[in-house]
Amino acid sequence: MTSSRHEPLVALMSETGNRSKGILEGAVHRTASLPWRRSQWKERGMVRDRPRCSYCGMVVPEGQEGVTRHEEIHFFCGRECQLRFDLQGPTARLRGEVVRRRAVIIDYMEEARGSSVITLVHRRESWDEEEKEGYITMEDSEAIVAAIRGAGSDTPVDLILHTPGGLALAAELIAMALKHHEAHTTVIVPFYAMSGGSLIAIAADEVLMGRESILGPLDPQIRGFSAGTLLRLLQRKPVEMISDEHLLLAENAQRSMDQTKEFVKWLLEDKLSKQKREALAVFLTGGYISHETPIVPEVLRGYGLPVKVGLPEGVEALFDTFVFGACERP
């Protein structure tokens, strides 16, 4: 029997479509009676049948009482989340419902896969009134790295990744966290992970993709120009005919390309032979294909990357909770 706390989720099932309904229905019943999954849950005082924060989706500390908002009982993990929820106005209820729905799906996936599921998804939220550009930021890297560390060294990590790319440093921090994680790491790419997203993906022990999912090249972009393009300019024109600005950009491009290439090789050192690491690093960073070129699973496997086609159950249901919005390609 479903507890009253899960009734809002049951009511939402009809809105998610048949594909999500079965997953949500099973997840709702699972979350009401899940056993302790690992000792670290006990150590942290966290259990899966506790309510989730209506603002951020985190598990609410034990003993936290619900408060009435919009004629419904809501739980918050702290005063800050409660204030943010109140300031959001009429859209707060929508946000709370979507956050709880995602929590149920993620709980289902974690139980099914025995992992800690983390998401980095750049798509418009249903409560956003304005279109927002999504890309990997330093704030993203702080949140994802903290989540990977918090999973525990013996817990596999599944990172669901959907992004056009973003800041190189932010992507590198996340990639390093995946490489350093002692347990198995999987990056799940339902649709695309371009540019910096591709750098994160190749850091994992395994990449799961849809049949049409894609990664992209990793050639550094200098003021809108590919690093490889700037360097080839030096070969096509006499130096005295190139502006000082472009000479400086070309010098920066060479450093960026060398650094990215070495970083890629380091990420792959425990996955591929030296020869294959070199070949893949040159292919991804050399600027031989445009930065928007899609790289499909077959090509990645051809270079020796541990890529499999097939998405875990629950991933598509999770994306049903997002809406389409503006998202520029890198």
C-alpha positions in Angstrom: 0.0 0.0 0.0 1.3 3.4 -0.9 1.9 5.9 1.9 0.2 9.3 1.9 3.6 10.9 1.4 3.8 9.3 -2.1 0.3 10.1 -3.2 1.3 13.3 -5.1 3.7 11.2 -7.2 1.0 8.6 -7.9 -1.2 11.4 -9.1 1.6 12.6 -11.4 2.0 9.3 -13.2 -0.7 10.0 -15.7 1.2 13.1 -16.8 4.5 11.2 -17.5 3.2 8.8 -20.2 3.2 5.1 -20.4 7.0 4.8 -20.7 7.5 6.5 -17.3 4.4 5.1 -15.5 5.7 1.6 -14.8 9.0 2.9 -13.5 7.4 5.5 -11.3 4.8 3.1 -10.0 7.4 0.5 -9.1 9.6 3.2 -7.6 6.9 4.6 -5.4 6.3 1.2 -3.8 10.0 0.5 -3.5 10.8 3.7 -1.7 8.2 2.9 1.0 10.0 -0.2 2.1 13.6 -0.3 0.9 16.1 -1.9 3.3 19.5 -0.4 4.2 21.5 -0.7 1.1 25.0 0.0 2.4 26.6 0.6 5.8 27.4 4.2 4.8 23.7 5.0 4.8 23.5 4.1 8.5 26.6 6.0 9.2 25.2 9.2 7.7 21.8 8.7 9.2 20.1 8.5 5.8 17.3 6.2 4.8 15.4 6.0 1.6 11.9 6.3 3.0 12.5 9.7 4.5 10.8 12.6 2.8 12.8 14.7 0.3 13.3 18.5 0.3 10.7 20.1 -2.0 13.3 22.6 -3.2 16.5 20.7 -3.8 15.5 17.1 -3.6 17.9 16.1 -0.9 16.9 13.7 1.9 15.4 15.6 4.8 17.2 15.1 8.1 15.5 12.9 10.6 13.0 14.6 12.8 12.4 17.5 10.4 8.7 18.4 10.5 6.7 19.3 7.4 5.2 22.7 6.8 2.1 23.7 4.9 2.6 25.5 1.6 -0.1 25.9 -1.1 -2.5 23.6 1.0 0.1 20.8 0.9 2.6 19.4 3.3 6.2 20.1 2.2 9.5 19.1 3.8 12.8 21.1 3.6 16.3 20.1 4.4 17.1 23.5 5.9 16.0 27.1 6.4 17.7 28.3 3.2 15.7 25.8 0.9 12.5 26.8 2.7 13.2 30.5 2.0 14.1 29.9 -1.6 10.9 27.8 -2.0 8.8 30.6 -0.6 10.4 33.3 -2.8 9.7 31.3 -5.9 6.0 32.1 -5.7 3.4 30.2 -7.7 6.0 28.0 -9.5 7.2 26.5 -6.2 4.6 23.8 -6.2 5.5 22.7 -9.7 9.2 22.6 -8.7 8.4 20.6 -5.7 6.5 18.0 -7.7 9.1 17.7 -10.3 11.9 17.4 -7.8 10.1 14.6 -5.9 9.3 12.8 -9.1 13.0 12.8 -10.1 14.0 11.6 -6.7 11.7 8.6 -7.1 13.2 7.7 -10.5 16.8 8.2 -9.2 16.0 6.0 -6.1 14.7 3.3 -8.5 17.9 3.5 -10.6 20.2 3.4 -7.6 18.5 0.4 -6.2 18.5 -1.4 -9.5 22.1 -0.7 -10.4 23.6 -0.6 -6.9 25.2 2.7 -7.6 25.1 6.4 -6.7 23.3 8.2 -9.5 24.4 11.8 -10.2 23.0 14.1 -12.9 24.5 16.9 -15.0 21.7 17.8 -17.4 21.6 21.1 -19.2 18.0 21.4 -20.3 15.4 24.0 -19.4 13.4 23.5 -16.2 9.7 23.7 -16.4 9.5 26.4 -13.7 12.0 28.7 -15.6 10.1 31.7 -17.0 13.0 32.7 -19.3 15.1 30.6 -21.7 18.5 30.0 -20.2 21.7 28.8 -21.9 23.1 25.7 -20.2 26.8 24.8 -20.1 29.3 23.4 -17.6 30.2 26.0 -15.0 32.5 26.0 -12.0 29.4 25.7 -9.8 28.5 22.5 -11.7 32.0 21.1 -11.1 31.9 21.9 -7.4 28.5 20.1 -7.0 29.4 17.1 -9.1 32.9 16.6 -7.5 31.3 16.8 -4.0 28.6 14.3 -5.0 31.3 11.8 -6.4 33.3 12.2 -3.2 30.2 11.8 -1.1 29.3 8.5 -2.8 32.0 6.6 -0.8 35.0 4.9 -2.2 33.3 1.5 -2.5 30.2 2.8 -4.2 29.9 2.7 -8.0 29.0 6.1 -9.6 26.6 6.6 -12.5 26.8 10.1 -14.0 23.9 10.9 -16.4 25.4 13.5 -18.7 23.6 15.8 -21.2 25.5 19.0 -22.1 26.8 21.0 -25.0 30.1 21.6 -23.1 31.3 24.6 -21.2 34.3 25.8 -19.2 37.4 23.6 -19.8 38.6 23.8 -16.2 35.2 22.8 -14.8 35.1 19.8 -17.1 38.6 18.8 -16.1 37.8 18.8 -12.4 34.8 16.5 -12.9 36.9 14.2 -15.2 39.6 14.0 -12.5 37.1 13.1 -9.8 35.8 10.3 -12.0 39.3 9.0 -12.7 40.2 9.1 -9.0 37.1 7.4 -7.8 38.1 3.9 -6.6 34.8 2.1 -7.4 33.5 1.6 -11.0 32.4 4.7 -12.8 29.9 4.9 -15.6 28.9 8.0 -17.7 25.5 7.6 -19.3 24.9 9.8 -22.4 21.2 9.6 -23.5 21.6 12.1 -26.3 24.8 14.2 -26.5 27.8 15.3 -24.4 29.8 17.6 -26.6 33.2 19.3 -26.0 33.9 19.4 -22.2 31.1 16.8 -21.8 33.1 14.4 -24.0 36.2 15.0 -21.8 34.1 13.9 -18.8 32.8 10.9 -20.6 36.1 9.4 -21.5 37.3 9.7 -17.9 34.8 7.0 -16.8 35.5 3.3 -16.7 32.5 2.7 -19.0 30.3 4.9 -21.3 26.7 3.9 -22.0 25.1 5.6 -25.0 21.9 5.4 -27.0 22.3 4.2 -30.6 22.1 7.8 -31.8 23.9 9.4 -28.9 27.1 11.4 -29.7 30.2 12.8 -28.2 32.3 15.6 -29.8 35.9 16.7 -30.5 38.0 18.2 -27.7 40.1 20.7 -29.7 40.5 23.9 -27.6 38.5 26.9 -28.8 40.4 30.3 -28.7 38.1 33.2 -29.2 35.8 31.2 -31.4 38.7 29.7 -33.5 39.8 26.1 -33.3 43.4 25.8 -31.9 44.3 23.6 -34.9 43.0 26.2 -37.3 45.0 29.0 -35.7 48.2 26.9 -35.9 47.6 26.0 -39.6 47.4 29.7 -40.3 51.1 29.9 -39.5 51.8 27.3 -42.2 49.8 29.1 -44.9 51.0 32.7 -44.6 54.3 34.3 -44.0 54.7 35.5 -40.4 55.1 39.1 -41.4 51.6 39.0 -43.0 50.0 37.8 -39.8 48.8 40.3 -37.2 50.4 40.3 -33.7 47.1 39.4 -32.2 46.8 36.2 -34.3 50.4 35.3 -33.5 49.7 35.5 -29.8 46.4 33.5 -30.3 48.4 30.9 -32.2 50.9 30.6 -29.4 48.1 30.2 -26.8 46.5 27.7 -29.1 49.6 25.5 -29.2 49.8 25.5 -25.4 46.1 24.7 -25.0 46.3 21.9 -27.6 49.4 20.3 -26.0 47.8 20.5 -22.5 44.5 19.0 -23.6 46.2 16.3 -25.5 48.4 15.3 -22.5 45.3 15.4 -20.2 43.4 13.1 -22.5 46.3 10.7 -22.6 46.5 10.7 -18.8 42.7 10.0 -18.5 43.1 7.0 -20.8 46.3 5.5 -19.3 44.5 2.8 -17.5 42.2 2.0 -20.4 44.2 1.9 -23.6 47.7 1.1 -24.8 50.2 3.9 -25.3 49.7 3.7 -29.1 45.9 3.8 -28.9 46.0 6.7 -26.3 48.1 8.7 -28.6 45.9 8.0 -31.7 42.7 8.9 -29.8 44.2 12.0 -28.2 45.3 13.3 -31.6 41.9 12.6 -33.2 40.0 14.4 -30.4 42.2 17.4 -29.9 43.9 18.0 -33.3 41.2 20.1 -34.9 41.0 17.8 -38.0 37.2 17.8 -37.8 34.9 20.7 -36.9 34.1 21.2 -33.2 30.4 20.4 -33.9 31.1 17.1 -35.6 29.2 14.2 -33.9 31.2 11.2 -32.9 29.1 8.1 -32.8 29.6 5.0 -30.6 31.0 2.9 -33.4 33.8 5.4 -33.9 34.6 5.5 -30.2 34.7 1.8 -29.9 37.0 1.7 -33.0 39.5 3.6 -31.0 39.2 1.2 -28.1 37.0 3.2 -25.7 34.8 1.1 -23.4 31.5 2.2 -25.0 28.3 0.2 -24.9 25.0 0.9 -26.6 22.0 0.7 -24.4 20.6 2.9 -21.7 19.6 1.8 -18.2 15.9 1.7 -17.3 14.8 5.0 -15.9 16.9 7.3 -17.9 14.3 8.2 -20.4 11.7 8.6 -17.7 14.0 11.1 -16.0 14.2 13.2 -19.1 10.4 13.3 -19.2 10.7 15.7 -16.3 12.5 18.3 -18.3 11.3 20.5 -21.1 12.9 21.6 -24.3 14.6 25.0 -24.3 17.4 27.0 -25.8 20.7 25.3 -25.6 23.5 26.4 -27.9 25.9 23.9 -29.4 29.6 24.5 -28.6 
